[in-house]
Amino acid sequence: MEFCHRCSSILTLKDNKTVCPNCGLKSKKKAKIESSEKIEEKEQVAVISESAEDSAYPIVEMKCPKCKNNEAYFWTLQTRAGDESETKFYKCKKCKNTWRVYR
């Protein structure tokens, strides 16, 4: 990037020569344009323990079909078309069994 020595504006490129858009100063030398960018890709990994993951869901009274425990986490997902109701999933607090109720 080059600046005008009269008014300190950024010089622009016109007909392969640098020109000041503010004061009109024209450079007689050819424009030198350089561009560089260094991009570092950092892999971001979030580690969530199972207990932290489960604590994000509300607990309801629902009998587990596997171990008959009465407490389960629940969440909903839109698994079908937008005009149909969401699907409610449950996960047993004790044995971690996951199921859904068809209605």
Backbone torsions as a table, in degrees:
resi	resn	phi	psi	omega
1	MET	NA	133.0	179.8
2	GLU	-118.1	150.7	-178.1
3	PHE	-119.4	150.8	177.9
4	CYS	-70.0	132.9	180.0
5	HIS	-79.5	-10.8	176.5
6	ARG	-86.4	-53.3	-171.5
7	CYS	-117.9	-1.3	177.6
8	SER	68.7	17.6	175.1
9	SER	-77.5	160.2	176.2
10	ILE	-75.6	130.2	179.4
11	LEU	-77.5	141.9	178.6
12	THR	-109.9	166.6	-177.0
13	LEU	-100.2	127.5	176.8
14	LYS	-145.0	121.5	-177.9
15	ASP	54.5	42.7	178.4
16	ASN	62.6	20.9	175.1
17	LYS	-130.2	152.3	179.9
18	THR	-86.3	136.6	-178.3
19	VAL	-134.3	138.9	176.2
20	CYS	-84.3	121.6	-180.0
21	PRO	-72.4	-16.6	-176.5
22	ASN	-88.1	-55.0	-175.4
23	CYS	-106.6	-9.7	176.1
24	GLY	86.4	6.8	178.9
25	LEU	-61.2	130.1	179.7
26	LYS	-111.6	137.2	178.4
27	SER	-91.9	139.3	-179.4
28	LYS	-85.6	-17.9	-179.9
29	LYS	-86.7	156.9	179.3
30	LYS	-66.9	146.2	179.7
31	ALA	-71.3	137.6	177.5
32	LYS	-112.8	112.5	-178.1
33	ILE	-113.8	124.6	176.6
34	GLU	-127.9	143.7	178.2
35	SER	-142.5	135.1	176.4
36	SER	-148.4	149.8	179.8
37	GLU	-150.7	130.3	178.2
38	LYS	-108.1	121.0	-178.4
39	ILE	-115.8	121.9	176.3
40	GLU	-106.7	124.5	179.3
41	GLU	-94.7	116.8	179.1
42	LYS	-109.2	127.4	178.7
43	GLU	-79.3	125.2	179.6
44	GLN	-107.4	123.7	-178.6
45	VAL	-124.4	128.8	176.0
46	ALA	-102.4	125.1	178.8
47	VAL	-103.4	120.7	-179.1
48	ILE	-122.2	123.1	177.7
49	SER	-74.3	156.0	-177.3
50	GLU	-61.7	-36.2	179.6
51	SER	-68.0	-36.4	177.7
52	ALA	-70.1	-36.4	179.1
53	GLU	-64.9	-45.8	-177.9
54	ASP	-67.3	-32.9	-176.7
55	SER	-68.8	-12.3	178.8
56	ALA	-77.9	-16.4	-177.3
57	TYR	-100.0	148.0	176.1
58	PRO	-71.7	152.6	179.3
59	ILE	-103.7	133.4	179.2
60	VAL	-127.0	165.5	176.7
61	GLU	-88.2	106.0	-178.6
62	MET	-149.8	130.9	-176.8
63	LYS	-79.9	126.7	177.8
64	CYS	-72.1	128.9	179.6
65	PRO	-69.6	-16.1	-177.2
66	LYS	-92.6	-53.9	-174.9
67	CYS	-111.3	-1.6	177.3
68	LYS	67.4	16.3	174.3
69	ASN	-66.8	150.3	-175.1
70	ASN	-99.4	4.2	179.5
71	GLU	-120.1	136.1	-179.7
72	ALA	-148.0	150.8	171.2
73	TYR	-82.8	156.7	173.6
74	PHE	-142.8	155.3	174.4
75	TRP	-153.5	163.3	-179.2
76	THR	-122.4	149.0	176.3
77	LEU	-137.9	146.7	174.6
78	GLN	-87.2	97.2	-175.0
79	THR	-98.0	-12.2	-178.8
80	ARG	-122.2	-157.8	-179.0
81	ALA	-64.4	157.5	-177.3
82	GLY	-63.0	-24.0	-178.9
83	ASP	-88.4	0.4	177.3
84	GLU	-103.8	159.7	-176.5
85	SER	-70.6	159.9	179.1
86	GLU	-71.0	160.5	175.2
87	THR	-98.4	129.8	-180.0
88	LYS	-99.0	125.0	179.1
89	PHE	-107.2	148.3	178.1
90	TYR	-125.7	148.8	175.9
91	LYS	-136.4	121.5	-177.3
92	CYS	-61.5	134.6	179.7
93	LYS	-70.4	-26.8	-175.7
94	LYS	-91.1	-58.2	-173.2
95	CYS	-99.9	-3.0	178.2
96	LYS	66.3	16.8	175.3
97	ASN	-67.1	137.8	179.4
98	THR	-114.3	137.0	179.0
99	TRP	-153.9	172.6	175.1
100	ARG	-135.2	155.3	-179.1
101	VAL	-104.9	126.7	178.6
102	TYR	-87.7	130.6	177.3
103	ARG	-136.8	NA	NA
